[in-house]
Amino acid sequence: MRRLGPPPTAKLIAFAILAFFLLWWVPFSHVLPDGFPLRFGTYRTFQASMIAMWAIVALGLNILTGYNGQISLGHSAFVAIGGYTAAILMVDYGWPFWSTIILGGAIAGTVGFLIGIPALRLTGPYLAIATLGLALATPQILKKYDGLTHGTQGINVRPEVPAAPGFIEDWFGISLSNDVWIYFLALFIALIMTILAINIVRSRIGRAFVAIRDSEIAAQAMGISVPRYKTMAFAISAFYAGIAGGTYAQLVGYVSPESFNFLLSINFLTTIVVGGLASILGSILGATGLILVPELPGFVGFIPGAGLPAELSWAFYGGALILVMIFAPYGLAGLFHRLVRLSRAYGRRLEALVVRSPSSGQTGAGPADRFPQNHPDAER
């Protein structure tokens, strides 16, 4: 029987709706009437930018943890390296913002590679505790060397963040505010890093990562260099975190040692577990949940008479974590794929019932009509 699948244009329609939402609804919905339920203001646009930025970190961490099997609780340190690199180069040396983001990722990736070498001797919770020590030490190091990092006062990057390029208004006739311009910048970087992550996990490198995660002994037997690929995974993951840190400096306009505490690393790990390990979609869904779930009381407040106190924000977040772990142990991405499979199975079953129906006018199409009732291969 022919398998029932989605129409050829279903994915195109879904991508078109998503593109409309990201490229117009989020940045330009302020033109909608006041009080509209899904009207995005400056704060919601900032939240959307944060989702894009944390999705970059989650993508890199998922490559390390989900695909390669190495648990890291130190990614706030790599984000700090990227953020401080961008801030120092912009404020103290006048570098253009785009170059500082790239260099911040490169430096963070180099540090990740160097840390990945001694981490080869550690696995599981031992590696997690060692990287947690890195996350705990980074803020103190940033405070200690205040001649370079400006110490506890941090670095104000906002005056150095450029306005939207003039060619956007010249070509498209659109005048972008600073927050909308930064949103598009974060969205563009997240898109590039997502495409890169998809290509990595589908390549020979990604297959080697998965082989090592499943069994290092079997991977070695197949000729895979375990030390090489494990350090490579650490470097790639740290590179992603550094890119996100450089984007954070542009978005928030300020970096300080307190911005990158160890709780941030725990949130990153929570993000990929809730979203779904070894899943690109899970990284994006997890980042969305990390930002939006604590804001549920505010969203519910859009409904007349349904206002909720802001103190319930983290209660919502904790409750959501418990529910996901109970009802979606493979994360939000696993739940999504399961719903898709169920819908396709239901569609195939519905098609089979329609084909077997006498009113359909299609005789001989059903399994029961292919053989006589007394045939040994007839369906019983």
N, C-alpha and C positions, 0 to 999 in steps of 0.2 A: 504494500500500500504506500502511496506517496505520502511523505511526511509533510505535515502542515507546519509552515513557518510563517514568520511575519512577512507582510508584503514587502517588496523590494524597496519601496520608498519609506518604510517605517522608520529606519534609522536616520534617513535624511531629514524627515520631519522632526524627529526628536532632537537632532543636532541643530536644526533651524530654530526650534523653540528655545533650546539652551543658549544659542548664540544671541537671540533676541533678548533673552533675560539678562545675560551678562553684558552685552554691548549697548543696550539701550535702557532697559527697565531699571537696572541698578544705578547707573550714573546719571540718568536724565529723567527719572520719575518725579523729580521735584516740580516738574511742570504740571503734574496732576493736581486736581483740587485738594485743598487742605482737608484733612480728616479721612482721606482715602486709605483703606486698610493696609495696602501694600505699598505705600508711598515711602521711598527711600530718601532720607535726609543725609546730612553730612556725616552723622554718627554711623548710620547703617552702611554708608559707602565705605567708611573707615573699617567697619567690621568685615565687609566683603574683601577689602584689601588684606586684612589680617588672615582671613581664611586662605587666600592665595599664598601668602607668605608661609604660614604654618604647613600648608600642603607640601611646599617644597621640602621642608625639614622632614615631614612624614614620609615622603617618597624616598629620600636618602636613607632614613632609618629603617624603612621596610626592606630596602635592598640588603642592608646589613643584617637585620634581625629576621625578617620574614623569609628572605630568599637564601641567606647564607647561614643563619642560625646562630649569630653572635649577638648576645644581649648587651646593649649599651645604655647606661644611665648617665652618660657624660656629654650628651649632645648640646647641652646649654653652653658648654665651654667652646665648642666649635662655632656656634652661633655668635658668641661673644667675640671670637677672633675675627669673624667676618664683619660684624658690626663695628668693632673698634678700628679695624683696618680701614674701612670706608670712612669713618668719622675723622680719624687722624689725617688721612691723605687729603680729604676735602677741606678741613678746617685749617690745618697747619701747613699744607703744601699746595693747596689750590688745584688738586687734580679734578678732572671732570667726573661726574657722578658715575657714569657707566663703567669707566675703567676701574673705579674703586670697588664696584660690586664684583667684577671679574677677578681682580687681584685678591680681594677678601676670600673668595671661594678657593683660589689657588693656594693661598697661604694656609687656610684651614685644611685643605686636602693634604698638603705636605705634612702638617702636624699630625693629621689623622694617620697618614702612612707611617710616620715615625713611631706613633703610639701603637699602631697595629703590630709592629715587629715584636716588642716584648709581650704584647697581648696574646701572641701565638701559644704561649705556655699556659694560658688560662682558658677555661671554658665555663659555660653555664653561669651559675650565681657568683663564682669567683671573678669572672670577667666583669659582671655587673657591678660588684662592689668596687673593683679597681677603677672602673670608669666613673663610678659615683664619687670616688676620691678626687678625680680630675674636676668634676663639676663643683665640688666643695672648695677646691683650692683656687680655682680661676678668679672668683671675685676678690679674694685676698691679694692675689698677685696684681690685679688691676689697681687695687688701692695702694699697694706698696710702691710701684714704679710710677709715681704721679708725674714725674717729669715727661713721660711719654704719654700716659693715659689720662692725665689731668686729675688723677686721684678720685676721691669720693664725690667731688663736685660734678663729675661727668663731663660730657662734651655736647654742646648745643650745636646741632647740625642744621637746624631749621633755616638760618639765614643763607646757607650754602646750597640748599636744595633748589634747583632751577625751576623756572616756570615751564609751562607746556611749550614745546617748539612752535615757532611761528608758522611753519609750513602746514600745520594741522588746520589752522584757521584759514590760511590761504587756499588750501586744496579742497577742504570739506565745508568751509564756512561755519565751523563750530568753534566757539570760544570756551575752552576748558578751564574750570577753576583748578586750584592747586590740588585739592583732595581728589577730584575726578582724574586729573592727570596722573597722580601717584597710583590711583586705583588701576588705571589702564597699564601703567608700568609694571605693577605687581602681577596683574593678570597675564601680561605678555611674557614675563619671566617664568611664571608658573606653567604656562603653556609650553614654552621651549623645554623646560626641565621635565615636564610630563612626557613629551615626545621622546626625549633622550632616555628617560627611564624605561619606557616601553621597548625601545630598541635594545637597551642593555639586557633586560630580562629575557628577551626573545633571541638573543645572540648566543654564540658559543660561550661567552663569559657568563651569561645568566644561567645557562644549563650547568656550567661548572659550579656556580654558587649553589644551586639546588642539590647537585650531587654531593657536595661537601656537607651540606646541611643534613642530608638523609643518612650518609655514612662516609666518614672520612677514610676508613679502610677501603671501602669499595671504590671511592674516588681515586685513591692512590693506585689501586689495582688497575684502573682504567687509564693510568698515565697522567692524571691531573695533579699538578703541583699544589698541594694544599697550602703551604705557607705563602706562595705567590698570590693565590686567589683570595685568601683571607685578608692579607694586607691590602690587596686591591679593593676589596669590599669596604674596608675601613676608610681608605682614601676617598673612594667615591661618595660614601655616606657623609664624610666630613666636608667634602667639596659642596655637596648640596646644602649642608647646614651653614657653611660660610656664605654661599650665595643668598640664602635666606637672611642671614645677619646683615649683609650689605643692604638688602632691600628694606630690612627693619629700620636701619639708620635713616633711609630716605623717607620712609613712611611716618615714623614717630617723630623724627627730627631731634632726637636726644638719646644718648646712650650713657649708662652709668653701671657701676658694678652690681647694684641691686636689680638691674633689669635682667640679669642672667643668673639667677640663683638655681640651686639644685632642684627645686620644685618644678621648674620649667622642664628639666630633663624627665622627671616622672610624668609630667603631662604629655610629653612627646611619646613616651612608651605607651601610655594609656591610649593615646590617639590611634596608634597603629593596631593595638589589640582590639579596641572597640570597632574601628573601621574594618579590620580584617587583615591578618598577616598574609604575606606573599600575595598582595593584591594592590594594583595601581589604583583601582577604583576605591578600595578600602582606605587608602591613604587620604584621598580627597574627602570621602564621607566622614572619616574620623576627624579631620581638621575642621570640617563644617560643624560637626557636633561639639568639638572642643570650644568653639567660639559662640555658637548659638544656643546650646542647651542651657547654660547659665542665664541666658537672656529670655527664657520662656515666660517668666512673669511679665516682662515688658511686652512681649508679643501678645500674650493673652489679654493684656490691658487694652488692646485695640477693640476687644469685644465689649460693648456697653454692659456695665454691671458686673463685669468679670475681672475687675482689677485684683491683683495679687501683690502682697508685700514684697519688696525687693530682697528681703532677708531670705526668701525661699530659693534664691538663685542656685546656690551650691547644694541645697537639698534636692532640687530638680536634677542637678548634675550627678549627684551620688545615686539617686534613685534610678536615673537613666542607665548608669553603669551596671547596677545590679540587674535591671531588666534585660539589658543586652547580653550579659554573661549567662543568664538563665535561659532566655528564649532564642538567642542567636549566638551560640558559642563560637561560631566561625566569623563573627563580626557582622557589621551591617552589609558589607559586600557579599558575604555568604548568604545572608537572608535575602538580599536582592536577587542573586542568581537562583536561589531555591524557588522564589516566587515566579521567576521567568520560566524555569523548568516546569513548574506546576501548571502555569498558564498554557504552555505549549502542549503538555500532556492532555490537558482538558480540551484543547482545540483539536488534537488528533482524535480523541475519543468522540467528540461531537461530530467531526467529519465522518468517522466510521458509522455512527448512528444514522447520519443523513444518507450515506451511500447505501446502507442496508434497508432503508425505508422503502416500502413498495411504492409510495407516492412520489419518490424521486425519479421514477422512470428509468433507473439505471439497473438493469438486471445483470446478474453475473458479476457484479462488482464486489460484493461482499464475500468474505471467506466461506460462508455457509453455502453460497451459490456456485462455488467453483467445482464442487464434487457432489455426486449423488449422496443422499443421506446414508446409504449402506456402504459407501466407499470407506476403506480403512483409514484414509487420511482426512476424512471429513471432520470438521470441528464439532466437538460434542459439548 
